[in-house]
Amino acid sequence: MTTTLLHDQALDWFVRLSDPDAPETAWIDFQTWLEASPANGHAYDLIEQVWVALDEETPAGETEAPPLVANDAWPEPRARRDGHGKRPGRVWLPSLAMAAAALMVVGLWPEISGTGRFQTFSTADASRELVLSDGSRLTMNRHSDLRVRIGKHDREVALTGGEVAFDVTHDAARPFTVAAGDHEVRVLGTAFNVLSHNGEFSVGVRRGLVAVSGNGIPETVRLAVGQRIDQTGEAAPVVVRVDPDQTSAWQQGVLVYRNTDLDSVADDLSRYLDKPVKVEASAGALKFTGALRIGDEATMLRQLQEFVPIRVTETAGGLHMEARDGR
């Protein structure tokens, strides 16, 4: 395929997906196109970078919008709008796309930079919902810490620990990225869940598409609806199929597992119960399939022991899981 044709295809996809009402089928077809060749993803990334660089500048005297709004209402986006409530930039997007193509031909790539400031948020024994100034919603699970920055040209979240469910408002002019330890999740307009805790890393997609890169991931992995990537420590990441509605089931008060190692279950319990949970060697080979309803410690441990042949004991150092027969 010629470079010109590849650029034309990337531009066409960018224009189609810039429509906030783009159907789910468009995202699925886009994922198929991306997976057809690494060159496709590279071409799309370049188009998106040029769009960001050429987007309208903030008018003189206008300041950065704060990351959060005070109530649960969905705020009007900060961008200037015409009398019909549409961003002017969307009207001339095809013309801008042609300008982007011209920039690619002559190799003029402007420097991309962000502005704004970070705000820090933490949770203890309860979840918390944040509504960002761009309309995106973040639901923090308990015992989670993150920082948020909404800039003129980009949006950043740093998850320093815990779990967060994201529902990101699509805005091609401001890419949305999530840093979680040594990993980065690049959002292309979606709803997804990110877990980063004690070496456990996971991203599951409920709607749209994300691109995951970082530690132990040799090439960027693009996840579509119903896909999840799991990684423990330095081990190779694994991509699995999941029920999209269960990617952040914890928001409905349920933890869902499918043939999951007890070590991973113990890691979840350590966050929810706020104490170390260790799996002894006798139970190391056991796996768990089922659902735990989030509740008090006694309830959660009782549910688990009803499904898995283990015994849970408590010492000064925390909870210990061992096989019920002692082997």
C-alpha positions as CSV (number, residue, x, y, z in Angstrom):
1,M,0.0,0.0,0.0
2,T,1.3,3.4,-0.9
3,T,2.0,6.0,1.8
4,T,-0.6,8.4,0.3
5,L,-3.3,5.7,0.4
6,L,-2.4,4.7,3.9
7,H,-2.6,8.4,5.1
8,D,-6.0,8.8,3.3
9,Q,-7.4,5.7,5.2
10,A,-6.1,7.0,8.5
11,L,-7.6,10.4,7.8
12,D,-11.0,8.8,6.9
13,W,-11.0,6.9,10.2
14,F,-10.1,10.0,12.2
15,V,-12.9,12.0,10.7
16,R,-15.4,9.2,11.3
17,L,-14.4,8.6,14.9
18,S,-14.3,12.3,15.7
19,D,-18.1,12.2,15.6
20,P,-19.2,11.7,19.2
21,D,-22.2,9.7,17.9
22,A,-20.0,7.2,16.0
23,P,-21.7,3.8,16.3
24,E,-20.2,0.8,18.1
25,T,-19.8,-1.0,14.7
26,A,-17.4,1.8,13.6
27,W,-15.1,1.2,16.5
28,I,-15.1,-2.5,15.9
29,D,-14.3,-2.0,12.2
30,F,-11.6,0.5,13.2
31,Q,-10.0,-2.2,15.5
32,T,-10.0,-4.6,12.6
33,W,-8.2,-2.1,10.4
34,L,-5.6,-1.3,13.0
35,E,-4.8,-5.0,13.5
36,A,-4.4,-5.5,9.8
37,S,-0.9,-3.9,9.9
38,P,1.3,-2.0,12.4
39,A,1.7,0.7,9.7
40,N,-2.1,1.5,10.1
41,G,-1.7,2.3,13.8
42,H,1.3,4.4,13.2
43,A,-0.4,6.4,10.4
44,Y,-3.4,7.0,12.7
45,D,-1.2,8.1,15.6
46,L,0.5,10.7,13.3
47,I,-2.9,12.1,12.1
48,E,-4.1,12.4,15.7
49,Q,-0.9,14.3,16.7
50,V,-1.3,16.8,13.9
51,W,-4.9,17.4,14.8
52,V,-3.9,18.1,18.4
53,A,-1.2,20.6,17.2
54,L,-3.5,22.4,14.9
55,D,-6.5,22.6,17.2
56,E,-7.9,26.0,18.1
57,E,-5.8,27.9,20.7
58,T,-7.5,29.1,23.9
59,P,-8.6,32.7,23.4
60,A,-6.6,35.4,25.2
61,G,-7.7,35.8,28.8
62,E,-9.3,32.4,29.0
63,T,-7.8,30.2,31.7
64,E,-7.5,26.5,32.1
65,A,-10.8,24.8,33.1
66,P,-10.6,23.1,36.5
67,P,-10.5,19.3,36.3
68,L,-13.7,18.9,38.4
69,V,-17.1,20.4,38.5
70,A,-18.9,20.9,41.8
71,N,-21.9,18.7,41.1
72,D,-22.9,15.6,39.3
73,A,-24.3,17.5,36.3
74,W,-22.7,16.9,32.9
75,P,-21.0,20.2,32.2
76,E,-21.0,22.0,28.9
77,P,-17.5,21.5,27.3
78,R,-15.2,24.4,27.5
79,A,-14.7,24.8,23.8
80,R,-16.4,27.7,22.0
81,R,-19.7,26.7,20.3
82,D,-21.9,28.1,17.5
83,G,-25.6,28.8,17.8
84,H,-26.4,25.1,17.3
85,G,-24.2,23.9,20.2
86,K,-21.5,22.5,18.0
87,R,-17.8,23.1,18.1
88,P,-16.8,25.1,15.1
89,G,-13.7,22.9,14.7
90,R,-15.9,19.9,13.9
91,V,-17.4,21.7,10.9
92,W,-14.0,22.2,9.1
93,L,-12.5,18.9,10.2
94,P,-12.1,17.5,6.7
95,S,-10.2,20.6,5.6
96,L,-8.0,20.3,8.6
97,A,-7.4,16.7,7.7
98,M,-6.1,17.7,4.3
99,A,-3.8,20.2,6.0
100,A,-2.6,17.5,8.2
101,A,-1.8,15.3,5.2
102,A,0.1,18.2,3.7
103,L,2.1,18.5,6.9
104,M,3.0,14.8,6.7
105,V,4.2,15.1,3.1
106,V,6.7,17.9,4.0
107,G,7.6,16.4,7.3
108,L,6.6,19.5,9.4
109,W,5.7,18.0,12.8
110,P,5.0,20.7,15.5
111,E,6.0,20.1,19.1
112,I,3.2,18.8,21.2
113,S,3.0,20.2,24.8
114,G,0.5,20.3,27.6
115,T,-0.5,22.8,30.2
116,G,-2.5,22.9,33.4
117,R,-1.9,21.5,36.9
118,F,-2.5,18.2,38.7
119,Q,-5.0,17.6,41.4
120,T,-4.7,14.7,43.8
121,F,-7.6,12.4,45.0
122,S,-7.6,9.5,47.3
123,T,-10.2,7.0,48.7
124,A,-10.2,5.0,52.0
125,D,-13.0,2.7,52.8
126,A,-15.5,3.9,50.2
127,S,-15.6,4.5,46.5
128,R,-15.8,8.0,45.0
129,E,-17.0,9.4,41.7
130,L,-15.2,12.3,40.0
131,V,-16.8,14.4,37.2
132,L,-14.2,16.1,35.1
133,S,-14.7,19.4,33.4
134,D,-14.7,17.7,30.0
135,G,-17.7,15.5,31.0
136,S,-15.6,12.4,31.7
137,R,-16.5,10.3,34.8
138,L,-14.1,8.5,37.0
139,T,-15.2,6.1,39.7
140,M,-12.5,5.4,42.2
141,N,-12.6,2.0,44.0
142,R,-11.7,2.0,47.7
143,H,-8.0,2.5,48.7
144,S,-7.1,4.2,45.4
145,D,-4.9,7.2,44.7
146,L,-4.7,9.2,41.5
147,R,-3.8,12.6,40.1
148,V,-5.8,14.4,37.3
149,R,-4.8,17.1,34.9
150,I,-7.0,18.6,32.2
151,G,-5.1,20.8,29.8
152,K,-5.8,22.7,26.6
153,H,-4.3,20.0,24.4
154,D,-4.3,16.8,26.5
155,R,-5.8,15.1,29.5
156,E,-3.8,13.1,32.0
157,V,-4.5,10.8,34.9
158,A,-1.8,9.1,37.0
159,L,-3.1,6.1,38.9
160,T,-0.5,5.6,41.7
161,G,-2.4,2.7,43.2
162,G,-5.8,1.0,43.3
163,E,-8.6,0.7,40.7
164,V,-10.6,3.2,38.7
165,A,-13.5,2.8,36.2
166,F,-13.3,5.4,33.5
167,D,-16.0,6.7,31.2
168,V,-14.2,9.2,28.9
169,T,-15.8,11.8,26.8
170,H,-14.5,11.6,23.3
171,D,-12.4,14.6,22.3
172,A,-9.9,14.0,19.5
173,A,-8.2,17.4,20.1
174,R,-7.3,16.3,23.7
175,P,-5.9,12.8,24.0
176,F,-6.7,11.1,27.3
177,T,-3.9,9.0,28.8
178,V,-3.7,7.1,32.1
179,A,-0.3,6.3,33.6
180,A,-0.3,3.3,36.0
181,G,3.1,2.4,37.3
182,D,5.3,1.6,34.3
183,H,2.2,1.3,32.0
184,E,0.3,3.8,29.9
185,V,-3.2,3.5,28.7
186,R,-4.1,5.7,25.7
187,V,-7.8,6.3,25.3
188,L,-9.5,6.6,22.0
189,G,-12.9,7.4,23.4
190,T,-14.2,4.7,25.7
191,A,-15.3,3.3,29.0
192,F,-12.8,1.0,30.7
193,N,-11.4,-0.2,34.0
194,V,-7.8,0.0,35.2
195,L,-6.3,-1.9,38.1
196,S,-2.7,-1.3,39.4
197,H,-1.9,-2.8,42.8
198,N,1.0,-4.7,44.3
199,G,2.4,-5.7,40.8
200,E,-1.0,-6.7,39.5
201,F,-2.0,-4.7,36.3
202,S,-5.2,-5.1,34.4
203,V,-7.2,-3.1,31.8
204,G,-10.7,-4.1,30.6
205,V,-12.7,-2.4,28.0
206,R,-16.5,-1.9,28.3
207,R,-16.9,0.5,25.3
208,G,-14.7,1.8,22.6
209,L,-10.9,1.2,22.2
210,V,-7.8,1.7,24.3
211,A,-4.1,1.3,23.5
212,V,-1.9,-0.2,26.3
213,S,1.9,0.0,26.4
214,G,4.7,-0.2,29.0
215,N,6.6,-2.6,31.2
216,G,6.8,-6.1,29.7
217,I,4.6,-5.2,26.7
218,P,6.9,-5.3,23.6
219,E,4.4,-3.6,21.3
220,T,1.4,-1.5,22.0
221,V,-1.6,-3.6,22.6
222,R,-5.0,-2.3,21.4
223,L,-8.0,-3.5,23.2
224,A,-11.5,-3.4,21.9
225,V,-14.9,-4.0,23.6
226,G,-14.9,-7.2,25.7
227,Q,-11.1,-7.5,25.8
228,R,-8.9,-7.4,29.0
229,I,-5.2,-7.4,29.4
230,D,-3.7,-8.9,32.6
231,Q,-0.1,-8.8,33.8
232,T,1.6,-9.8,37.1
233,G,5.0,-8.3,37.8
234,E,7.4,-8.9,35.0
235,A,5.5,-11.8,33.5
236,A,4.2,-11.7,29.9
237,P,0.8,-10.0,29.6
238,V,-2.2,-12.0,28.6
239,V,-5.2,-10.8,26.6
240,V,-8.5,-12.5,27.4
241,R,-12.2,-12.1,26.4
242,V,-14.6,-10.9,29.1
243,D,-18.1,-9.8,29.4
244,P,-18.0,-6.0,28.8
245,D,-20.5,-5.4,31.5
246,Q,-18.3,-7.1,34.0
247,T,-15.1,-5.1,33.4
248,S,-16.0,-2.9,36.4
249,A,-18.5,-5.1,38.2
250,W,-17.2,-3.8,41.5
251,Q,-19.3,-0.7,40.9
252,Q,-22.4,-2.9,41.3
253,G,-20.9,-4.3,44.5
254,V,-19.7,-7.6,43.0
255,L,-16.2,-9.1,42.3
256,V,-16.4,-11.5,39.4
257,Y,-13.7,-14.2,38.8
258,R,-13.2,-16.8,36.0
259,N,-10.7,-19.6,36.7
260,T,-8.6,-17.0,38.7
261,D,-5.5,-17.9,40.8
262,L,-6.1,-17.5,44.5
263,D,-3.2,-15.1,44.6
264,S,-5.1,-12.6,42.5
265,V,-8.2,-13.1,44.7
266,A,-6.1,-12.5,47.8
267,D,-4.7,-9.3,46.3
268,D,-8.3,-8.0,45.8
269,L,-9.2,-9.0,49.3
270,S,-6.2,-7.2,50.8
271,R,-7.5,-4.0,49.2
272,Y,-11.0,-4.4,50.3
273,L,-10.2,-5.6,53.8
274,D,-7.3,-3.2,54.2
275,K,-5.0,-6.0,55.6
276,P,-2.5,-8.4,54.0
277,V,-3.9,-11.6,52.7
278,K,-1.5,-14.4,51.9
279,V,-2.0,-17.7,50.1
280,E,-0.1,-20.6,51.6
281,A,1.7,-23.2,49.4
282,S,-1.0,-25.8,50.1
283,A,-3.6,-23.6,48.3
284,G,-1.3,-22.2,45.7
285,A,-2.7,-24.3,42.8
286,L,-6.4,-23.6,43.5
287,K,-8.4,-21.4,41.3
288,F,-11.7,-19.7,41.8
289,T,-14.7,-19.2,39.4
290,G,-17.6,-17.3,40.8
291,A,-18.7,-14.0,42.3
292,L,-18.1,-12.4,45.7
293,R,-20.5,-9.8,46.9
294,I,-18.6,-6.9,48.5
295,G,-19.4,-6.6,52.1
296,D,-17.8,-6.9,55.5
297,E,-14.8,-9.2,56.1
298,A,-16.8,-12.1,57.6
299,T,-19.2,-12.1,54.7
300,M,-16.6,-12.0,52.0
301,L,-14.5,-14.7,53.6
302,R,-17.5,-17.0,54.2
303,Q,-18.5,-16.7,50.5
304,L,-15.0,-17.6,49.3
305,Q,-14.8,-20.6,51.6
306,E,-18.1,-21.9,50.4
307,F,-16.8,-21.9,46.8
308,V,-13.2,-23.0,47.3
309,P,-11.9,-25.8,49.6
310,I,-9.8,-23.5,51.8
311,R,-9.6,-22.4,55.4
312,V,-8.8,-18.8,56.3
313,T,-7.1,-18.0,59.6
314,E,-5.9,-14.7,61.0
315,T,-2.6,-13.8,62.7
316,A,-0.9,-10.6,63.7
317,G,0.5,-10.5,60.2
318,G,-2.9,-10.7,58.4
319,L,-5.1,-13.4,56.8
320,H,-3.8,-16.7,55.6
321,M,-5.5,-19.0,53.1
322,E,-4.6,-22.8,53.2
323,A,-6.1,-25.9,51.6
324,R,-8.9,-27.2,53.9
325,D,-7.3,-30.7,54.0
326,G,-3.9,-29.2,54.9
327,R,-2.1,-30.6,51.9
